[in-house]
C-alpha cells in the first residue's frame, strides 16, 4: 500500500513538472484569426474575448476598436496622457452582441501580423492596421500558424518622419512604381481608422510627403492600385510610429470649477405652432466673464431624441438664441458648452429640459 501511495505521489510530481514545462515553453501570442478575404483595403479579423482588455498594462500595444473598426493602435505608457483614449468598455462588461455599438481595446501580436492558410494552400500573413474590422467571439482556438515567421515586405517605402513647428509631424514615402497605363496608384495614410488622407501618385516612386499627422503615434501606410473599372488592390505596410515632437502639456485657460459655480444655467421657453405642431425654443444664456474667443469657444446645445444635436455658437456677452422645428412630442435637453481650444476640454452647464 505504501508503494502505491509513493507511486501516485511521484506521478503527480511528474505531471506537475511536465505542465510547468509546457506552459514555460509555449510562446505567448494574442489570439487573432483572419475572418475573410475581401476586395477592399481593409482586412477583417476575429479575436477571442480573452484578448479584450480589462485594464491596459504599461508598455503594451493595443488596438482601440470603435463600432467594430480599429481607429487607433496604441503603445500604452502609464506616464503618458493617452489623451485620444476617452473611454472604453472593459472585458468584464463586454456584451458580444453589442460589439459593433461600443468601444473597447484588444491586445495585438507583437509582429502586427496574423498568419493564415490561403486558398492556394500556402501560409500567408495579414497585417493589423487602422480601419480593419474586428469581430469578437467567446473563445477561439489558438492560431497554430502564428509562431511561423512569414516574410512580409512593405510595398511603400517609408523614407523619413519629421517634426513641424506646430508640433504636428510629417511622413515622406516612396510609392510603388506602376507601369500599367490602365491603372492608377494612391498612397493612403491613416491616423484615425474612421478617416484617411489619400494622395494620387504619378505612377513612379517619386517621394510624397503627408503633413499634419499626430506626434509619436502609430499610423497606417497603404497603397491602393485601381484598374479602369475602379477595382482596388490594396498593399498594406506594417504600422509605423511618427516622430516624437515632445508636445508640451497644455492647460485650460479657464477655471472649470469656477465657471460651473458662477455661470447661470441656460433657460428655455417654448412656443408650439398650433398649425404644424412643431415647437420653437427661445433659450437665454448668461454672460461668460473674461471670455477670449481666440482661446475659448462657446455654444448652446440642444440634444433631442436618439442623440440628435443642434449647436449654436455664441460669444461671452450673454443673450438669447432661438431653435425651431422641434417636435412638441419629444424631450430635449439644453446645455451651454464652453470648449478650450488648446486642450479640447469642455465645460458643460446643463439647463432645463423642454418638450414632451
C-alpha positions in Angstrom: 0.0 0.0 0.0 2.8 2.4 0.8 4.4 1.6 -2.5 1.2 2.5 -4.3 0.9 5.9 -2.5 4.5 6.6 -3.3 3.9 5.8 -7.0 0.9 8.2 -7.1 3.0 10.9 -5.4 5.8 10.5 -7.9 3.3 10.5 -10.8 1.7 13.8 -9.5 5.1 15.4 -9.3 6.0 14.3 -12.9 2.7 15.6 -14.2 3.1 19.0 -12.4 6.7 19.3 -13.7 5.5 18.5 -17.3 2.7 21.0 -17.1 5.1 23.7 -16.0 7.5 22.9 -18.8 4.7 23.1 -21.3 3.5 26.5 -20.0 7.0 27.8 -20.0 7.9 26.5 -23.5 4.7 27.8 -25.2 5.2 31.3 -26.7 2.5 33.9 -25.8 0.5 35.2 -28.7 -2.6 37.4 -28.9 -5.2 35.1 -30.4 -6.3 36.7 -33.7 -7.6 34.9 -36.8 -8.3 36.1 -40.3 -12.1 36.3 -40.8 -12.4 36.7 -44.5 -10.6 37.8 -47.6 -12.3 40.8 -49.2 -11.6 43.1 -52.1 -11.4 46.3 -50.1 -8.3 47.9 -48.5 -9.4 46.7 -45.0 -8.7 43.3 -43.5 -11.2 41.5 -41.3 -10.2 39.6 -38.1 -11.8 37.5 -35.4 -10.5 37.6 -31.8 -11.4 35.7 -28.7 -13.0 37.6 -25.8 -9.8 36.8 -23.8 -7.9 39.4 -25.9 -10.3 42.2 -24.9 -8.6 44.5 -22.3 -9.8 44.9 -18.7 -7.1 47.4 -17.7 -4.2 48.5 -20.1 -0.7 47.4 -19.0 2.4 49.6 -19.3 4.5 49.2 -22.5 1.9 47.0 -24.2 0.4 47.5 -27.7 -3.4 47.6 -28.1 -6.0 48.1 -30.8 -8.6 50.7 -30.0 -11.8 49.5 -31.6 -14.8 51.7 -32.2 -18.0 50.2 -33.6 -16.1 47.1 -34.9 -13.3 49.2 -36.6 -9.7 49.7 -35.4 -9.4 53.5 -35.1 -6.1 53.7 -33.2 -3.1 51.4 -32.5 -1.7 52.3 -29.1 1.6 51.7 -27.4 0.3 52.2 -23.8 2.5 54.1 -21.4 1.3 54.8 -17.9 3.3 58.1 -17.7 1.6 59.3 -20.9 -1.8 61.0 -21.0 -3.0 58.8 -23.9 -5.4 61.7 -24.4 -7.0 60.3 -27.5 -8.4 57.4 -25.4 -11.6 58.8 -24.0 -13.4 55.7 -22.8 -13.7 52.0 -23.4 -15.7 49.0 -22.2 -13.6 46.6 -20.1 -13.6 42.9 -20.8 -15.7 42.1 -17.7 -18.5 44.3 -19.1 -18.3 43.3 -22.8 -21.5 42.1 -24.4 -20.7 40.2 -27.5 -24.0 41.1 -29.2 -23.1 44.8 -28.9 -19.5 44.8 -30.1 -20.4 46.9 -33.2 -22.1 49.5 -30.9 -19.3 50.1 -28.4 -15.7 51.0 -27.9 -13.1 48.5 -26.4 -9.4 47.7 -26.5 -7.7 44.5 -27.5 -4.2 43.1 -27.3 -2.3 42.7 -30.7 0.5 40.4 -31.6 4.0 42.0 -31.3 4.5 41.4 -35.1 1.2 43.1 -36.0 0.8 40.1 -38.3 -1.8 37.3 -38.4 -0.9 34.1 -40.2 -3.5 32.1 -42.0 -3.9 29.3 -44.7 -4.6 30.9 -48.0 -7.0 29.4 -50.6 -3.9 28.5 -52.6 -2.8 26.2 -49.7 0.1 28.4 -48.6 0.6 30.2 -45.3 0.3 34.0 -45.6 0.2 37.0 -43.2 -2.3 39.8 -42.9 -1.2 43.0 -41.2 -3.3 44.5 -38.4 -3.9 48.2 -39.3 -6.2 51.1 -38.8 -9.6 50.7 -40.4 -9.5 46.9 -40.2 -12.7 45.2 -38.9 -12.7 43.2 -35.8 -15.3 40.6 -34.6 -15.2 39.1 -31.1 -16.3 35.6 -30.2 -16.5 33.9 -26.8 -13.5 31.6 -27.5 -11.1 30.8 -30.3 -8.6 28.0 -30.8 -5.0 29.2 -30.6 -3.6 30.1 -34.0 -1.2 27.3 -34.6 0.3 29.1 -37.5 1.1 32.3 -35.5 4.6 31.0 -34.4 5.7 30.8 -38.1 7.9 33.7 -39.3 6.3 34.5 -42.6 8.3 37.1 -44.7 6.4 40.3 -45.2 7.6 43.1 -47.5 6.4 46.7 -47.1 5.4 47.8 -50.6 5.5 51.5 -49.9 8.9 52.6 -48.5 8.9 55.0 -45.6 11.8 57.3 -46.1 11.5 59.6 -43.1 9.3 61.2 -40.4 9.8 64.8 -39.3 8.5 67.3 -36.8 6.8 70.6 -37.7 6.8 74.0 -35.9 3.2 73.4 -34.7 4.2 70.0 -33.1 2.5 68.1 -35.8 4.5 65.6 -37.8 5.1 64.6 -41.4 6.0 61.4 -43.2 7.7 61.0 -46.5 7.2 57.8 -48.5 8.3 56.4 -51.9 5.3 54.7 -53.6 5.4 51.6 -55.8 6.1 52.0 -59.5 3.2 51.3 -61.8 3.9 50.6 -65.5 0.3 49.7 -66.4 -1.4 52.7 -68.1 -4.8 51.3 -67.3 -4.1 51.5 -63.5 -3.6 54.3 -61.0 -1.8 54.3 -57.7 -2.8 56.1 -54.5 -1.0 56.3 -51.2 -3.2 56.4 -48.1 -2.1 57.4 -44.7 -4.4 56.7 -41.7 -4.0 58.0 -38.2 -7.6 57.5 -37.3 -9.4 54.5 -38.6 -12.6 56.4 -39.4 -11.0 58.7 -41.9 -7.8 58.9 -44.0 -5.7 61.0 -46.4 -5.4 59.7 -49.9 -2.9 61.1 -52.4 -2.7 60.2 -56.1 0.8 59.4 -57.4 2.4 59.9 -60.8 2.9 56.1 -61.1 6.6 56.5 -60.2 8.4 56.2 -56.9 8.8 60.0 -56.6 8.7 60.7 -52.8 5.4 62.1 -51.4 5.1 63.9 -48.0 2.0 63.8 -45.9 1.6 66.5 -43.3 -0.5 67.3 -40.2 0.0 63.9 -38.6 0.0 63.3 -34.8 3.1 63.0 -32.8 4.5 59.7 -31.5 1.5 57.6 -32.7 1.1 54.6 -34.9 -0.2 55.3 -38.4 -1.0 53.1 -41.3 0.6 53.5 -44.7 -1.1 51.6 -47.5 -1.0 51.7 -51.3 -4.1 51.1 -53.4 -3.8 50.2 -57.1 -7.1 50.8 -59.1 -7.9 49.5 -62.5 -10.1 51.3 -65.1 -13.2 49.7 -63.5 -12.4 51.1 -60.1 -11.5 47.7 -58.7 -8.9 48.3 -55.9 -5.9 46.1 -54.9 -4.5 47.2 -51.6 -1.0 46.8 -50.3 -0.6 47.5 -46.6 2.6 48.3 -44.6 3.1 47.2 -41.0 2.1 50.2 -38.7 4.8 52.8 -38.2 5.3 55.3 -35.4 5.6 59.0 -36.2 8.3 61.3 -34.9 8.0 62.3 -31.2 7.5 66.1 -31.1 7.6 66.2 -27.3 4.4 68.2 -27.3 4.3 70.4 -24.2 1.4 69.8 -21.8 -1.5 72.1 -22.5 -3.7 73.7 -19.9 -7.3 75.1 -20.0 -7.1 78.9 -19.8 -10.3 79.0 -17.8 -11.0 77.7 -14.3 -13.6 74.9 -15.0 -14.9 74.7 -11.4 -15.2 78.5 -11.2 -17.2 78.5 -14.4 -19.6 75.8 -13.1 -20.2 77.7 -9.9 -20.6 81.2 -11.4 -22.2 80.9 -14.8 -26.0 80.5 -14.6 -27.6 77.6 -16.4 -29.3 78.4 -19.8 -33.1 78.6 -19.6 -35.5 77.8 -22.4 -39.1 78.8 -23.0 -41.1 77.1 -25.8 -43.9 78.1 -28.1 -45.9 75.4 -30.1 -47.2 76.3 -33.5 -50.9 75.3 -33.5 -50.9 74.6 -37.2 -47.8 72.4 -37.7 -47.5 71.1 -34.1 -43.8 72.0 -34.2 -42.1 73.7 -31.3 -39.8 76.7 -31.1 -37.5 77.2 -28.1 -36.2 80.6 -27.0 -33.0 80.0 -25.0 -31.5 82.7 -22.8 -27.9 82.3 -21.6 -25.7 84.2 -19.2 -22.5 86.1 -19.9 -19.1 84.4 -19.7 -16.7 86.6 -17.8 -13.2 87.2 -19.3 -14.2 85.4 -22.5 -11.4 85.3 -25.1 -12.7 84.0 -28.4 -9.1 83.2 -29.6 -8.7 80.7 -26.7 -12.3 79.6 -26.0 -15.4 78.5 -27.9 -18.9 78.5 -26.6 -22.2 77.2 -27.8 -25.7 76.4 -26.9 -26.5 72.8 -27.4 -30.0 71.2 -27.8 -30.0 67.4 -27.5 -33.0 65.6 -28.8 -34.2 62.0 -29.3 -31.6 59.4 -30.3 -28.8 62.0 -29.6 -29.7 64.4 -32.4 -28.0 67.6 -31.6 -28.2 71.3 -32.6 -25.2 73.5 -31.9 -25.4 77.3 -32.0 -22.2 79.2 -31.5 -22.3 82.2 -29.0 -19.9 84.7 -27.6 -19.3 85.7 -24.0 -21.8 88.5 -23.9 -24.9 86.6 -23.0 -28.2 86.8 -24.8 -30.9 84.7 -26.4 -31.0 82.2 -29.3 -34.0 80.6 -31.0 -34.2 77.0 -32.1 -37.1 75.9 -34.3 -38.7 72.8 -35.9 -38.6 70.8 -32.7 -41.1 68.1 -32.0 -43.6 69.0 -29.3 -43.9 65.3 -28.6 -40.2 64.8 -27.8 -38.0 65.7 -24.9 -34.9 67.9 -25.3 -32.0 68.9 -23.1 -30.5 72.3 -23.2 -26.8 72.9 -22.3 -24.1 75.5 -22.6 -20.8 74.1 -23.7 -17.5 76.0 -23.1 -14.6 74.5 -25.0 -10.9 75.3 -24.5 -9.4 75.5 -28.0 -5.9 74.3 -27.0 -6.8 71.3 -24.9 -10.3 70.4 -26.3 -11.6 70.2 -22.7 -15.3 71.0 -22.4 -17.2 72.5 -19.5 -20.9 71.7 -19.7 -23.5 73.7 -17.9 -26.9 72.0 -18.0 -30.1 73.9 -18.4 -33.7 72.9 -18.2 -35.5 70.1 -20.2 -38.1 71.1 -22.7 -40.9 69.3 -24.6 -42.6 66.0 -24.0 
